[in-house]
Amino acid sequence: MIHYGLRNCHYKLPNAAPVKMPGAVKLTLNGDVSIVTKPVRTPFCWVDYPVEVDDKGYSASLEIAALPKSFLMNVLNYAQNDNGVMTENVQKIVHFSLLFETRFGSNIVRKCFTNCVCRKPDFDVTTMAE
């Protein structure tokens, strides 16, 4: 299903108000579901019979033009020293909710994913021609 117009993207920490994440450009969600089967003998042959669904939720990729400083500090546990240098603390995992809107046809669809965790953002730098 294709939705258009990612907008109004927010993150929310437990017991806090949602915080706007301006610059959200693209969101890709991939469901992580597998079906566990068991071979069952029928009068004619063996059949793999589904016995369990292993649903691990989604893995997502969110592309943001520039991560807000509040997201770096509150979710990714960056700390800022007196000189303004941001350093990361990888010892703590923060769970948060991701809220956003998309457009499906003429309808606005609001989504909320809870119990999200985040890994380090990718960092890509190139030079500009002078």
Contacts in CASP RR format, 6 or more apart in sequence:
PFRMAT RR
TARGET T0000
AUTHOR 0000-0000-0000
METHOD contacts of the structure
MODEL  1
MIHYGLRNCHYKLPNAAPVKMPGAVKLTLNGDVSIVTKPVRTPFCWVDYP
VEVDDKGYSASLEIAALPKSFLMNVLNYAQNDNGVMTENVQKIVHFSLLF
ETRFGSNIVRKCFTNCVCRKPDFDVTTMAE
1 104 0 8 1.000
3 102 0 8 1.000
3 103 0 8 1.000
3 104 0 8 1.000
3 109 0 8 1.000
4 102 0 8 1.000
4 103 0 8 1.000
4 104 0 8 1.000
4 105 0 8 1.000
5 101 0 8 1.000
5 102 0 8 1.000
5 103 0 8 1.000
6 24 0 8 1.000
6 25 0 8 1.000
6 26 0 8 1.000
6 27 0 8 1.000
6 100 0 8 1.000
6 101 0 8 1.000
6 102 0 8 1.000
7 24 0 8 1.000
7 100 0 8 1.000
7 101 0 8 1.000
7 102 0 8 1.000
8 20 0 8 1.000
8 99 0 8 1.000
8 100 0 8 1.000
8 101 0 8 1.000
9 20 0 8 1.000
9 21 0 8 1.000
9 23 0 8 1.000
9 24 0 8 1.000
9 27 0 8 1.000
9 62 0 8 1.000
9 98 0 8 1.000
9 99 0 8 1.000
9 100 0 8 1.000
10 18 0 8 1.000
10 19 0 8 1.000
10 20 0 8 1.000
10 21 0 8 1.000
10 98 0 8 1.000
10 99 0 8 1.000
10 100 0 8 1.000
11 18 0 8 1.000
11 19 0 8 1.000
11 21 0 8 1.000
11 71 0 8 1.000
11 74 0 8 1.000
11 75 0 8 1.000
11 96 0 8 1.000
11 97 0 8 1.000
11 98 0 8 1.000
11 99 0 8 1.000
12 18 0 8 1.000
12 19 0 8 1.000
12 96 0 8 1.000
12 97 0 8 1.000
12 98 0 8 1.000
12 99 0 8 1.000
13 19 0 8 1.000
13 74 0 8 1.000
13 75 0 8 1.000
13 94 0 8 1.000
13 96 0 8 1.000
14 95 0 8 1.000
14 96 0 8 1.000
18 97 0 8 1.000
18 99 0 8 1.000
19 68 0 8 1.000
19 70 0 8 1.000
19 71 0 8 1.000
19 74 0 8 1.000
20 68 0 8 1.000
21 64 0 8 1.000
21 68 0 8 1.000
21 71 0 8 1.000
22 65 0 8 1.000
22 68 0 8 1.000
23 64 0 8 1.000
23 65 0 8 1.000
23 66 0 8 1.000
24 62 0 8 1.000
24 63 0 8 1.000
24 64 0 8 1.000
24 65 0 8 1.000
24 100 0 8 1.000
25 63 0 8 1.000
25 64 0 8 1.000
25 65 0 8 1.000
26 61 0 8 1.000
26 62 0 8 1.000
26 63 0 8 1.000
27 60 0 8 1.000
27 61 0 8 1.000
27 62 0 8 1.000
27 63 0 8 1.000
27 100 0 8 1.000
28 60 0 8 1.000
28 61 0 8 1.000
29 58 0 8 1.000
29 59 0 8 1.000
29 60 0 8 1.000
30 58 0 8 1.000
30 59 0 8 1.000
30 60 0 8 1.000
31 56 0 8 1.000
31 57 0 8 1.000
31 58 0 8 1.000
31 59 0 8 1.000
32 55 0 8 1.000
32 56 0 8 1.000
32 57 0 8 1.000
32 58 0 8 1.000
32 59 0 8 1.000
33 53 0 8 1.000
33 54 0 8 1.000
33 55 0 8 1.000
33 56 0 8 1.000
33 57 0 8 1.000
34 53 0 8 1.000
34 54 0 8 1.000
35 50 0 8 1.000
35 52 0 8 1.000
35 53 0 8 1.000
35 54 0 8 1.000
36 50 0 8 1.000
36 51 0 8 1.000
36 52 0 8 1.000
36 53 0 8 1.000
36 54 0 8 1.000
37 48 0 8 1.000
37 49 0 8 1.000
37 50 0 8 1.000
37 51 0 8 1.000
38 48 0 8 1.000
38 49 0 8 1.000
38 51 0 8 1.000
39 46 0 8 1.000
39 47 0 8 1.000
39 48 0 8 1.000
39 49 0 8 1.000
40 46 0 8 1.000
40 47 0 8 1.000
40 48 0 8 1.000
40 49 0 8 1.000
58 113 0 8 1.000
60 98 0 8 1.000
60 113 0 8 1.000
60 116 0 8 1.000
62 98 0 8 1.000
67 76 0 8 1.000
67 121 0 8 1.000
69 86 0 8 1.000
72 78 0 8 1.000
72 86 0 8 1.000
73 79 0 8 1.000
73 80 0 8 1.000
74 94 0 8 1.000
75 94 0 8 1.000
75 96 0 8 1.000
75 118 0 8 1.000
76 88 0 8 1.000
76 94 0 8 1.000
76 118 0 8 1.000
76 120 0 8 1.000
76 121 0 8 1.000
77 88 0 8 1.000
77 89 0 8 1.000
77 90 0 8 1.000
77 91 0 8 1.000
77 92 0 8 1.000
77 94 0 8 1.000
78 86 0 8 1.000
78 87 0 8 1.000
78 88 0 8 1.000
78 89 0 8 1.000
79 86 0 8 1.000
79 87 0 8 1.000
79 88 0 8 1.000
79 89 0 8 1.000
80 86 0 8 1.000
80 87 0 8 1.000
81 87 0 8 1.000
88 120 0 8 1.000
90 120 0 8 1.000
93 117 0 8 1.000
94 117 0 8 1.000
94 118 0 8 1.000
95 115 0 8 1.000
95 116 0 8 1.000
95 117 0 8 1.000
96 116 0 8 1.000
96 117 0 8 1.000
96 118 0 8 1.000
97 112 0 8 1.000
97 113 0 8 1.000
97 114 0 8 1.000
97 115 0 8 1.000
97 116 0 8 1.000
98 112 0 8 1.000
98 113 0 8 1.000
98 116 0 8 1.000
99 110 0 8 1.000
99 111 0 8 1.000
99 112 0 8 1.000
99 113 0 8 1.000
100 110 0 8 1.000
100 111 0 8 1.000
101 108 0 8 1.000
101 109 0 8 1.000
101 110 0 8 1.000
101 111 0 8 1.000
102 108 0 8 1.000
102 109 0 8 1.000
102 111 0 8 1.000
103 109 0 8 1.000
END
